Amino acid sequence: MTRSQLHRPRAVYRPFRFNAPRRDHHRPERTAEQVKAATDWQSFFTAELGELRGHGSWRSVRCCFHDDRHPSLRVNVKEGRYWCPVCEAHGDGIGFLMQRNGLNFADALKALEGYQ
């Protein structure tokens, strides 16, 4: 063996590691809970559905998810929830935008930020 062969480091087994490209997901400036807490739900539901009937936190309006002659959709103007006992549609304001307009979560959250 020559002198250069003696001092050459041996090949070390290293398992193959695939380094996937980093994905910098767009993080919203505010979380969904912060957006929901800052939203004026009465103006949101009035703009989306029309005039709300009743007093208190739960109001009635005609349901936009089925053919409705009488107001059956109940909306909570304090918590931003909705519920229809006829067609069983229910959820929060983000889910309302997703179901009614066919939006994904991120687009519905952006649309909801416009009602603050």
Buried (B, 14 or more C-beta within 10 A) or exposed (E): EEEEEEEEEEEEEEEEEEEEEEEEEEEEEBEBEEBBEEBEBBEBBBEBBEEBEEEEEBBBBBBBBEEBEEBBBBBBBEEBBBBBEEBEBBBBBBBBBBBBEEBEEEEBBEBBBEBE
